Amino acid sequence: MVKVKKKRRARIKETRVRKKRIRGIRHATEILSDVPSEKCFWAHNGWIIRNLQEVPIALENMSDETFVYHVNRDKNDFARWINDVIGDKVLARSIENVKKKSTMIAKIKKRIAQLKG
């Protein structure tokens, strides 16, 4: 009787872990996919960013003036867009106070690698 209960508990636990992994994979796929066209990030310089993977590319090619337009002491448009549209609250929190373009690029690339991992 005791062995049956232990086996059942182990099976239930294994099922929960498996479901959690599947949800995590699905969530990562959603975070890395294109957003609907009406929710794209329209940068001040004319760039249109459709997904998280395009953000570091855009930042690397963006002038300092454009970056400061979107990220300054009053706002961080990238963190807000990543939180509200992309849905990656973890990344949004980690970059919300970042004011250097190189630091933001590094953090976003690291998060993309984790999601793909």
N, C-alpha and C positions, 0 to 999 in steps of 0.2 A: 504494500500500500504506500509506504514512504517513498520507494523508488519510483513509483508511477507519478506521484506528485512532483518529485524532483525533475523527472523527465519532462513533464508537462510545463513546469515553470521555465525550464531551459528552452523548450520549444517556443514558448510565448516570448521570452526575452530575445531569442534569435530573430523572430518575426519582427519585433519592434525595431531592432537594430537594422535589419534589412530594409524596412520601410523608411527609416530615417535616412539611410544612405541614398535610396531612390529619390526621396524628396530633395536631398542635398544636391544630387546630380541635376535634377530637373531645375532646381533653383539656380544653379550655376549656369545652365544652358540659357535660362531666361535672362539672367543678368548680362550674358555675353551677346545676346541676339540684338538685332536691329529693333529700334522703337518705331511706333507708327510715325508716318511722315509729319503729322501735325505736332508731334512731341520731340522732334529733333532739336538739338542745341544749335542755335544760330549765333555764331560768334560775331563780334563787332567787326571783324575784318572780312566777313562774308563766308567763312567756312561753315559748312553744315556737318554736324557730328551726329551720326546715326546710331552709334553703339559705343560701349565702353572701350573697346579696342582701338577706336579711332581717336580717343581723347589724347593719349600720349603723343601720337603722330601730329595732331593739330597743335598741341602745346610746344613740341619741338620746333615747329615751323612758324610759330606765332611771335609777333614782335612783342617786346616788353611793354609797349604802350597798350596793346590789345589785352595782354595778360592783366595789367594793372586795371584796365577798364572792368574786367570781370572779377578780379580778386584784389580786394583792398581791405582797409580796416572796417569798412561798413558792410561788406558783403563778400560772399564766395559763391559765385554763380555755378561753378563746377560741382561743388559739394552739394548745393541745393538740387541741381539737376540729377546728380547721381542718386541722391536720396529719394527725391519725389518721382522721378520718371524711370530711372534704371531700377531702383528698388534695392540698391546695395547700401544698407544702413551702416554696415561695418566700415566700408571704404569711406563713405560720406563723413562719418565721425572722425576718421583718422586724418582726413585732409581739410576739415572745416577751418582749422586755424593756421594752415600752411600758407605762407606768403611768398615763398620762393618757387619759381617755376621748376627748377631742377629737382627739388624735394618732392613736389607734387607728381612729377613724371615718374620718379623712382617708386613712390608709394603706389601709384596706379598700376605700373608694370608688375610690381610684386603681387598685387592683389589679382591681377589677371592670371599670372602664373599659378597662384594658389587655386583659382577657380578651374583652370584647365587641368591642374595636377591630378 
